[in-house]
Amino acid sequence: MVNTSVCGTDTRGFDSRRSPHFFIIMKFISRSEKETIKIGEEIAKNGRLFIIKGPVGSGKTRIVKGIASHLGIKDEITSPTFGFKKNYEGLVHYDLYLANSKIGKEFIALINEELEDNYIAIEWGEKIPLKILNDYSLVTININNDDEREIILEVK
């Protein structure tokens, strides 16, 4: 469980600055890689498809490590940047950093098929047309400074 001194939580409050289909359900502050992994464990309780966005070095893969930990996956989790995709028992991990802008319906069909048996985490997932996804959790990581990240979980 994430210590409340590490994270603050909103209780499924509507944020009118966002799409009317999103609810911010949690906001966290992380001050270390270990805390970011713990936050990922907490985030994993809120869906099966996670779109993770944030600048380079913000902690996207650490969030995926937390999701994997929640699922009991013992494998080392690394970013599949150059391989595009890594499969673990119960988790499919995508990294779209190097993907071009032509990601579309075929990729969404693949995701929907994989969701039948897996959790899915997609780094740089904002590169896919999110409006055609049905249900997903959006994880946004903002770098406050070198030692602090704000992590926002929104559920559609």
N, C-alpha and C positions, 0 to 999 in steps of 0.2 A: 504494500500500500504506500502511496506517495504521501509523504509527510506534508501537512498543511503549511508548514513553514517553508516548504519548497514550492508549493503550488497553491494558487487560489482557484476556486471553482465558481462559475456562474451556474445557476440552476435553470438550464434550458430557456434562457431569456432570448427574446426576439431582438435582433439588431437591425434596425431599419436602414442602416447604411449598406447592408448586404442584400443579396437576393431574397425576396420574400419566402423562398423555399428553404432557407437555411436557418438553423437555430444554433447559436453558440452555446455549447453545453459545458465547456471547460476552458479555462485559461490557466496556463502554468508559467512559472518562472523557473528556469533551470540555471544552475551555477556551475555545473560540471557535466562531463560526459556520462558519468555514472547516474546522475539525476535524470539526464535526458533519456537514458535507457529505462529507468524506472517509470518515467512519464509514458514512454512507449508501451510499457506493460499495462498501464492504466487505460491508455487510448485503445488498446486491443479489445477491451470489453465493450466497445461502442461501434460494432459493425464488423463487416468481413472484407470490404473493399475500401482501401485507404489511399487517397490521393495526397501526396506529400510534397509541399512546395516550400522553397526557401533558397536563399543565395548559396553559392558554393561555400562549403565548409560550415554550414549552419547546424548540421546535425541530423540530416535526413536519414542517413544510414543508421545512426544511433537509435532513432525512433523505430526503424525496422528491426533492429536488434532487440528492442523491448517487446515488439509484437511477437517475434520469434520466441523470446523467453517466456512470454505468457502462454504460448502454445506448447511449451516444453521442448522446443527444438534445441538440441545441444550443439549442432554444427556451428562452425565459425561463420558469421554473417559478414559478407563483404559486398561492396557496391558492384553491381554488374555493368558498370558504365560501358566497357568495351565489348561485353558479351550480350548486352541488352536485357538478358533474362537469366535468373537463377531459380532453380526449383529446389525446395526443401520439402520434407514430409509435412504436408498440410499448409504450406506457404509458397506462393509464387511471388518473386521479387523482381520488379522491372526497374530499369533506370533509363529514362528517355532523354537524358542530357544530350546525346549525340544524334537523336532522331530528328529527321526533317519534319517539316510542317504538314506532311501528307498523311498523318496518322488519322484514321477515320473509322468507318463502320466495320471494316474487317477486324480491326484490332478490338473494337467493342464486342464483336461477336465472340472472339477468342476469350476475352475477359469473362463474358457471361458464361461461357462453357466451363472455364477453369473454376469459376466461383461455386460450381456445384459441389466440388470436393475440397476446396482450398480457401484460405484467406489470401488476399492479394494486396500487395503494397507496391505503389507506383511512385518512384521518385521522379520529379519533374513532370508530374501528371497533368499539369496545366497545359501541356502541349496537345492533349487530346480534347476533342470537342465535348466538354463536360455536360453540355445541355442535352446530349443524347443518352447520358447515363441515368439510370433510374435511382438507385439508392447507393450512396457512398458517404464516407466520412472524409472531410477535407481537413488536413493538418497543415497549418501555416506556421512557419518558423521565422521569427524576426530576430536579428542580431541587435541586442541593445548595446553591448560593448563586448570586448574580448572575452569576458568571463560570464556573460549573462545572455540567455536566450528567452524570448517570450514565445510560447507555443500555444496556439489557439486550435481547438478542436471544434469543428462545425459539422453538423449532421444534416444531410439532405433527406 
